[in-house]
Amino acid sequence: MNALQRLHAEQDQSPWIDFIDRQLIDSGSLAEQVSQGIRGLTSNPTIFAKAVASGQYDELVQQGIDAGHDSRKIFEEIAISDVGDASDVLRGVHDEADGADGFASIEVEPDLADDTQASLERARHLSGRLARPNVFVKIPATPAGIPAIEAAISEGININVTLMFSVDVYRDVARAYMAGLRRRQAIGEDIGKVASVASFFVSRVDTKADKMLEEIGTDAALALRGRAAIANAKHAYEAYTELFHGDEFADLRKAGARVQRCLWASTSTKNPDYRDVLYVEELIGPETVDTLPPDTIKAFLDHGQIERTLDADIDQAHATLDSLEEVGVSMTQVTDELITEGVAAFGRSYDELIAAIDEKRHALMTA
C-alpha cells in the first residue's frame, strides 16, 4: 500500500483532495487518485476561478449565455456539473464505507455567511439539485451559520462546516450537529444516514500566530513559531473525543448516528522553513479527514511518515497554548481574527470568480 492507503487502513484517517476542475474529472485523474487512496474531495471559489480562467468551462459559459443566465447562475451550473460528476466518481468509496466517506463538497456563497435563513435555503437548493447521498454542502461556522447548520442537519442535509479555527466555536458546531440530529429524531426521521465534518483550517493559524510572535521578538516568543496550529488542532481533537465518545453523544450513537469527524483543511505548508508535510504528519488520528492540495499529496506519497500523532503529547500541546498566552499571543484573538479574515477572503475569491466569468462571458459574446 502507498502512504495514502495506509493512512486509511492503519490509522482510520481519510485523505481527500483539495482541488477540482473539469480536466481532473474528464482525464480520469480523479478516478486514478481514488484508486490510489483518495477518499473525498473539496472545492472552493479560488479553485474554480483558476479553472474558469483556463478556458475549461467555455462550453458551459456559452450555454449559460444562450440561456440568458447571469454570472452567478453560470457558476452554479459549473459547480453543480463538476461536484456532481466528482461525487459520482467517489460513489464507490461511499458505498464501500456504508455512507461514511466518499464525499464531494459544494459551497454556499460567502456573501450569505451572515444570513442564517439565506444560508439554509441555499443549502437546501444545492443539496436538492445535486440529489446524491455523497455530497456535502459547505456552510461557514459564523454566528449566523451555526443555526443554519443545525437546521440543515435536522432536514437530513449533509454539511461540511467550514472556516473553523476556534476550539470553543467547534464545541458550538458539534452541539449544533447533535441538536440537529435530535430534532430529526424527534419527527421520526432516520438519523443514521446524515453525515457531517467540521473543517479546521490549520496552516493559517501558524501564519497569523508566527507573525505576532515575530513582532514580539523575544527568544521565548520566537521559539514558539510553527507550533500554534498543531497544538490548536490537537486541542480540537481532544474536544471531539470528549463530545463524541462521552455521555453527550451516547444516546445518538446508540440510535445509529454518525460522529461528526474533524477535517484538517489548509494543510499545505506556507512557510518554506517548515517540513512540507508537517501538517499532515502531525495530525494523523482515527475518525478524521485530511484534505490535501495536489502538491502536498505528491510530497506525502514521496516521503510522508505515518504514525498516530493527533492524540500524542496532549500535555505538550496544552503547554504550548499556555506559553503562547504567556508571551502575549492570545489564541482567542488569533482565531477571532482568522474567521473574520477568512469570510472576507472567501468573499473576495468569490467576487474574483464572478469577475472571471464576466470576463469570459464578454469574450465569448464578442468573439
C-alpha positions as CSV (number, residue, x, y, z in Angstrom):
1,M,0.0,0.0,0.0
2,N,1.1,3.6,-0.6
3,A,1.1,6.3,2.1
4,L,-2.5,7.5,1.4
5,Q,-3.9,3.9,1.5
6,R,-2.0,3.3,4.7
7,L,-3.5,6.4,6.3
8,H,-6.9,4.9,6.0
9,A,-6.1,1.2,6.5
10,E,-3.8,1.7,9.5
11,Q,-4.9,5.0,11.1
12,D,-8.6,5.4,10.1
13,Q,-7.9,8.8,8.5
14,S,-9.4,9.6,5.2
15,P,-7.2,11.6,2.7
16,W,-9.2,13.9,0.4
17,I,-8.0,16.0,-2.4
18,D,-8.4,19.8,-2.0
19,F,-8.9,20.5,-5.7
20,I,-11.4,20.3,-8.5
21,D,-11.7,21.2,-12.2
22,R,-13.2,19.7,-15.3
23,Q,-9.9,18.3,-16.5
24,L,-9.3,16.4,-13.2
25,I,-12.6,14.6,-13.9
26,D,-12.6,14.2,-17.7
27,S,-9.0,13.0,-17.9
28,G,-9.7,10.2,-15.4
29,S,-7.1,11.6,-13.0
30,L,-9.7,11.7,-10.1
31,A,-10.6,8.1,-10.7
32,E,-7.0,7.1,-10.7
33,Q,-6.3,9.0,-7.5
34,V,-9.3,7.4,-5.9
35,S,-7.8,4.0,-6.9
36,Q,-4.6,5.2,-5.1
37,G,-6.3,6.1,-1.9
38,I,-8.1,9.5,-2.2
39,R,-11.5,9.1,-0.5
40,G,-13.1,12.5,-1.0
41,L,-12.9,16.0,-2.5
42,T,-13.4,19.6,-1.5
43,S,-13.8,22.7,-3.7
44,N,-13.9,26.4,-3.2
45,P,-14.2,29.6,-5.3
46,T,-10.5,30.2,-5.6
47,I,-10.0,26.8,-7.2
48,F,-12.9,27.3,-9.6
49,A,-11.7,30.8,-10.5
50,K,-8.4,29.5,-11.8
51,A,-10.2,26.8,-13.8
52,V,-12.6,29.2,-15.4
53,A,-9.7,31.5,-16.5
54,S,-8.0,28.4,-18.1
55,G,-10.9,28.1,-20.6
56,Q,-12.0,24.6,-19.4
57,Y,-15.6,25.9,-19.0
58,D,-16.1,27.9,-22.2
59,E,-18.8,25.5,-23.4
60,L,-20.7,25.7,-20.1
61,V,-20.3,29.5,-20.1
62,Q,-21.6,29.7,-23.7
63,Q,-24.6,27.5,-22.7
64,G,-25.3,30.0,-19.9
65,I,-25.1,32.9,-22.2
66,D,-27.5,31.3,-24.6
67,A,-29.9,30.6,-21.7
68,G,-29.7,34.2,-20.5
69,H,-28.0,33.4,-17.2
70,D,-26.0,35.9,-15.2
71,S,-22.6,35.0,-14.0
72,R,-23.7,33.7,-10.6
73,K,-26.1,31.3,-12.3
74,I,-23.4,30.2,-14.7
75,F,-21.1,29.5,-11.8
76,E,-23.8,27.4,-10.2
77,E,-24.1,25.3,-13.3
78,I,-20.3,24.8,-13.4
79,A,-20.2,23.8,-9.8
80,I,-23.2,21.5,-10.0
81,S,-21.7,19.8,-13.0
82,D,-18.2,19.3,-11.5
83,V,-19.2,18.4,-8.0
84,G,-21.9,16.1,-9.3
85,D,-19.5,14.3,-11.6
86,A,-16.9,14.1,-8.8
87,S,-19.4,12.6,-6.4
88,D,-20.2,10.0,-9.0
89,V,-16.5,9.1,-9.3
90,L,-16.4,8.8,-5.5
91,R,-19.7,6.9,-5.1
92,G,-17.9,3.5,-4.9
93,V,-15.9,4.8,-1.9
94,H,-19.2,6.0,-0.3
95,D,-20.9,2.7,-0.8
96,E,-18.0,0.6,0.4
97,A,-17.8,2.8,3.5
98,D,-21.6,2.4,4.1
99,G,-22.1,6.1,3.7
100,A,-19.3,7.3,6.0
101,D,-16.9,8.5,3.3
102,G,-16.5,9.3,-0.4
103,F,-18.0,12.8,-0.3
104,A,-17.6,15.8,-2.6
105,S,-18.3,19.3,-1.3
106,I,-20.0,22.3,-2.7
107,E,-20.1,25.7,-1.0
108,V,-22.8,28.1,0.0
109,E,-21.8,31.5,-1.4
110,P,-19.6,33.5,1.0
111,D,-21.9,36.6,0.9
112,L,-24.5,34.6,2.8
113,A,-22.3,34.0,5.8
114,D,-24.1,36.4,8.0
115,D,-27.6,35.3,6.9
116,T,-29.0,32.2,8.6
117,Q,-32.1,31.8,6.6
118,A,-30.5,32.5,3.2
119,S,-27.7,30.0,4.0
120,L,-30.2,27.4,4.9
121,E,-32.3,28.0,1.8
122,R,-29.2,27.9,-0.4
123,A,-28.1,24.6,1.3
124,R,-31.5,23.1,0.5
125,H,-31.2,24.3,-3.1
126,L,-27.7,22.9,-3.7
127,S,-28.4,19.6,-2.0
128,G,-31.6,19.2,-3.9
129,R,-30.0,20.0,-7.3
130,L,-27.2,17.5,-6.7
131,A,-29.5,14.9,-5.3
132,R,-26.7,12.5,-4.3
133,P,-26.1,10.9,-0.9
134,N,-22.4,11.6,-1.0
135,V,-22.5,15.4,-1.3
136,F,-21.6,17.9,1.4
137,V,-22.8,21.5,1.4
138,K,-20.3,23.8,3.0
139,I,-21.5,26.4,5.5
140,P,-19.1,28.5,7.5
141,A,-19.0,28.4,11.3
142,T,-20.1,32.0,11.7
143,P,-22.7,33.1,14.3
144,A,-25.3,33.1,11.6
145,G,-24.0,29.9,10.1
146,I,-24.3,27.7,13.1
147,P,-28.1,27.8,13.4
148,A,-28.3,27.2,9.7
149,I,-26.1,24.1,10.2
150,E,-28.4,22.7,12.9
151,A,-31.5,23.3,10.8
152,A,-29.9,21.7,7.7
153,I,-28.8,18.6,9.7
154,S,-32.4,18.3,11.0
155,E,-33.5,18.2,7.4
156,G,-31.1,15.4,6.5
157,I,-28.7,17.6,4.5
158,N,-25.0,16.6,4.8
159,I,-22.9,19.5,6.0
160,N,-19.2,20.4,5.8
161,V,-18.8,23.1,8.4
162,T,-16.0,25.2,7.1
163,L,-13.8,28.1,8.2
164,M,-13.2,26.8,11.7
165,F,-10.3,28.0,13.8
166,S,-11.5,28.2,17.4
167,V,-12.0,25.2,19.7
168,D,-14.8,27.0,21.5
169,V,-16.6,27.6,18.2
170,Y,-16.0,23.9,17.4
171,R,-17.8,22.8,20.5
172,D,-20.8,25.0,19.4
173,V,-20.7,23.4,16.0
174,A,-20.6,19.9,17.4
175,R,-23.5,20.6,19.6
176,A,-25.4,22.2,16.7
177,Y,-24.9,18.9,14.8
178,M,-26.2,16.9,17.8
179,A,-29.2,19.3,18.2
180,G,-30.0,18.9,14.5
181,L,-29.9,15.1,14.8
182,R,-32.2,15.2,17.9
183,R,-34.7,17.5,16.0
184,R,-34.6,15.0,13.2
185,Q,-35.0,12.1,15.5
186,A,-38.0,13.8,17.2
187,I,-40.0,13.8,14.0
188,G,-39.3,10.2,13.3
189,E,-36.7,10.6,10.6
190,D,-33.6,8.4,10.1
191,I,-30.5,9.9,11.7
192,G,-28.2,7.1,10.7
193,K,-27.6,8.4,7.2
194,V,-26.8,12.0,8.0
195,A,-23.1,12.9,7.7
196,S,-21.1,16.0,8.7
197,V,-17.5,17.1,9.0
198,A,-16.0,20.0,11.0
199,S,-13.3,21.6,8.9
200,F,-10.4,23.2,10.9
201,F,-8.1,25.4,8.9
202,V,-4.6,24.6,10.1
203,S,-1.7,26.4,8.4
204,R,-3.4,29.8,8.6
205,V,-3.2,29.6,12.4
206,D,0.6,29.5,12.3
207,T,0.8,32.2,9.6
208,K,-1.0,34.6,11.9
209,A,0.5,33.4,15.2
210,D,4.0,33.4,13.8
211,K,3.7,37.0,12.6
212,M,2.6,38.0,16.1
213,L,5.5,36.1,17.7
214,E,8.0,37.7,15.4
215,E,6.6,41.1,16.3
216,I,7.1,40.3,20.0
217,G,10.6,39.1,19.1
218,T,11.8,37.6,22.4
219,D,13.6,34.3,22.4
220,A,10.7,32.7,24.2
221,A,8.3,34.0,21.5
222,L,10.4,33.0,18.6
223,A,10.8,29.5,19.9
224,L,7.0,29.0,19.6
225,R,6.9,29.7,15.9
226,G,5.3,26.8,13.9
227,R,3.7,25.3,17.0
228,A,0.3,27.1,17.5
229,A,-1.6,25.4,14.7
230,I,-0.8,21.8,15.6
231,A,-1.4,22.5,19.3
232,N,-4.8,24.1,18.5
233,A,-5.8,21.2,16.3
234,K,-4.8,18.6,18.9
235,H,-6.9,20.6,21.4
236,A,-9.8,20.4,19.0
237,Y,-9.5,16.7,18.6
238,E,-9.4,16.3,22.4
239,A,-12.7,18.2,22.5
240,Y,-14.0,15.9,19.7
241,T,-13.2,12.8,21.8
242,E,-14.9,14.3,24.9
243,L,-18.0,15.2,22.9
244,F,-18.5,12.2,20.6
245,H,-17.1,9.5,22.8
246,G,-18.7,10.7,26.0
247,D,-22.2,10.9,27.5
248,E,-23.3,13.8,25.4
249,F,-23.5,11.8,22.2
250,A,-24.1,8.4,23.7
251,D,-27.9,8.3,23.1
252,L,-27.4,9.4,19.4
253,R,-24.7,6.8,18.9
254,K,-27.0,4.1,20.3
255,A,-29.6,5.3,17.8
256,G,-27.2,4.8,14.9
257,A,-25.9,8.4,14.4
258,R,-22.5,9.0,12.9
259,V,-19.9,11.1,14.6
260,Q,-19.1,14.5,13.1
261,R,-15.5,13.9,12.0
262,C,-12.8,16.6,12.3
263,L,-11.4,17.6,8.9
264,W,-8.0,19.2,8.7
265,A,-8.0,21.8,5.9
266,S,-5.3,24.2,4.7
267,T,-2.7,21.6,5.3
268,S,-0.1,22.8,2.8
269,T,2.9,24.3,4.5
270,K,3.1,28.1,3.8
271,N,6.5,28.7,5.5
272,P,9.3,27.2,3.4
273,D,11.3,26.7,6.6
274,Y,8.9,24.1,7.8
275,R,8.7,20.5,6.6
276,D,6.4,20.3,3.5
277,V,4.2,17.6,5.1
278,L,4.3,19.0,8.6
279,Y,0.5,19.5,8.9
280,V,-0.2,16.0,7.6
281,E,2.3,14.1,9.7
282,E,1.4,15.8,12.9
283,L,-2.3,15.4,12.7
284,I,-2.8,11.7,12.0
285,G,-5.5,10.0,14.0
286,P,-8.7,8.0,13.8
287,E,-12.2,9.2,12.7
288,T,-10.7,12.2,10.9
289,V,-10.3,13.6,7.4
290,D,-7.2,15.4,5.9
291,T,-7.7,17.5,2.8
292,L,-4.5,17.8,0.8
293,P,-3.7,20.0,-2.2
294,P,-2.1,18.1,-5.2
295,D,1.4,19.2,-4.3
296,T,1.1,18.1,-0.7
297,I,-0.3,14.7,-1.9
298,K,2.8,14.2,-4.1
299,A,5.1,15.2,-1.2
300,F,3.3,12.9,1.3
301,L,3.4,9.9,-1.2
302,D,7.1,10.6,-1.6
303,H,8.3,10.9,1.9
304,G,5.5,11.1,4.4
305,Q,5.8,9.3,7.7
306,I,2.8,7.5,9.1
307,E,2.3,7.4,12.8
308,R,-0.6,8.2,15.1
309,T,0.3,11.7,16.3
310,L,-3.0,13.5,16.8
311,D,-3.6,12.5,20.3
312,A,0.0,12.1,21.3
313,D,1.7,14.7,23.6
314,I,-1.5,16.4,24.6
315,D,0.1,17.8,27.7
316,Q,2.7,19.4,25.5
317,A,0.0,20.8,23.2
318,H,-1.7,22.5,26.2
319,A,1.7,23.7,27.4
320,T,2.3,25.3,24.0
321,L,-1.1,27.1,24.1
322,D,-0.3,28.3,27.7
323,S,3.1,29.5,26.5
324,L,1.6,31.4,23.7
325,E,-0.6,33.3,26.1
326,E,2.3,33.9,28.4
327,V,4.4,35.6,25.7
328,G,1.5,37.8,24.6
329,V,-0.3,35.8,21.8
330,S,-4.0,35.4,22.6
331,M,-5.4,32.4,20.7
332,T,-8.8,33.9,21.1
333,Q,-7.6,37.0,19.2
334,V,-5.9,34.8,16.6
335,T,-9.0,32.6,15.9
336,D,-11.5,35.5,16.1
337,E,-9.4,37.5,13.5
338,L,-9.0,34.4,11.3
339,I,-12.7,33.7,11.0
340,T,-13.4,37.4,10.1
341,E,-10.5,37.4,7.6
342,G,-11.5,34.0,6.3
343,V,-15.0,35.1,5.4
344,A,-13.7,38.2,3.8
345,A,-11.1,36.3,1.8
346,F,-13.6,33.8,0.6
347,G,-15.8,36.7,-0.4
348,R,-13.0,38.2,-2.4
349,S,-12.3,34.9,-4.0
350,Y,-16.0,34.5,-5.0
351,D,-16.0,38.1,-6.4
352,E,-12.9,37.3,-8.4
353,L,-14.5,34.1,-9.7
354,I,-17.6,36.0,-10.8
355,A,-15.4,38.7,-12.4
356,A,-13.6,35.9,-14.3
357,I,-16.9,34.6,-15.5
358,D,-18.0,38.1,-16.5
359,E,-14.8,38.5,-18.5
360,K,-15.2,35.1,-20.1
361,R,-18.9,35.9,-21.0
362,H,-17.8,39.2,-22.6
363,A,-15.0,37.5,-24.6
364,L,-17.4,34.8,-25.9
365,M,-20.2,37.2,-26.7
366,T,-17.9,39.5,-28.7
367,A,-15.9,36.7,-30.4
